[in-house]
Amino acid sequence: MTQRYKCHIYVTLRPSVLDPAGTAVQSGLKQLGYETVEQVRIGKYIELILTATDETQAQKQLDQMSDQLLANPVIENYRFELSPVESLV
Amino acid sequence: MKFGIVVFPGSNCDRDVATVTQGLLKQPTRMIWHREKDIEDIDVIVLPGGFSYGDYLRCGAIARFSPIMASIVAHGKAGKYVLGICNGFQILTEVGLLPGALVRNRDLHFVCERISLRVENNHLPWTRAYSPGSVITLPIAHGEGRYYASDDTIKSLEDHQQILFRYASEEGELNAQSNPNGSLSHIAGIVNRRGNILGMMPHPERAADPLLQATDGLGLFAGLLR
């Protein structure tokens, strides 16, 4: 019996890695008048649907695929959320 | 010395390399489509510049899983020559043959210009054509060329003399103005511990033909033939 899971993966730059794109967006926000913004960091959001026997196995798959491809551990961290879904819609 | 130049979908400096190895240096050269696996006949594998797989996800991240890559990892681990230029350098870090990563340039621009490089040592075939500390001029063309690695990795690279090229001024000084992309420790090119695998962001193949009035890059290829 397998279950389908919808997964949301967030890939972010490690804090030690400079994010010039984030800095550029921050200065754009400042020009718009948002003086309160103290820091902007830009990451990636990946959505995927997979099947697994249970949630633990789904998490294991997500860890593996994140380590191997979705994130580069030298420069990035990742975290994910997942929830069971019935259909692809 | 037989050269093999790997062609990924999106490679665009592959023929420039062949122009140097086959055209100028008269060495047997074979273009290797990324779906091939047999590279037993090759002495020097070159991963050329370009935008393999559109640079999707991260530069070099998808190319790393091409069918050819397992053979290239084996080739490198056997101590044979592997040269990664620009996108090729990014692929070598993604596949783990070289440490660190190449991330978005400090100033966000795609930098396309001729820059000065200081040759840090000439103990290896890659740089034996140059004198140590000499300054050469090569073109760069990249948006993601800022070398990043942990402090420990940078120290290890320094300790083992694995940094072959640094961005420098024309006088050979290291300063922020002469660092076009914000690379840590001004790193433009590194080798693995054994010295047979070189990754570099500058393009030696674009500065080899006298017709282009820039030949500082030719020695890198010629050095392998001695």
Contacts between the chains, C-beta under 8 A, distances in Angstrom:
chain1	res1	chain2	res2	distance
A	13	B	103	7.9
A	16	B	150	7.8
A	17	B	103	6.4
A	17	B	148	5.9
A	18	B	103	7.9
A	18	B	106	6.8
A	18	B	146	7.8
A	18	B	182	7.0
A	19	B	104	7.9
A	20	B	104	5.9
A	20	B	105	7.1
A	20	B	106	5.6
A	20	B	107	6.7
A	20	B	108	5.0
A	20	B	182	7.8
A	21	B	104	6.2
A	21	B	108	6.3
A	24	B	108	6.0
A	69	B	57	7.3
A	69	B	61	6.4
A	69	B	65	7.4
A	70	B	57	7.4
A	72	B	58	5.9
A	72	B	61	7.1
A	72	B	94	6.9
A	72	B	101	5.7
A	74	B	93	7.4
A	74	B	99	7.8
A	74	B	100	6.3
A	74	B	101	4.3
A	74	B	148	7.3
A	74	B	149	6.9
A	74	B	150	7.8
A	75	B	101	4.6
A	75	B	103	5.8
A	75	B	148	5.9
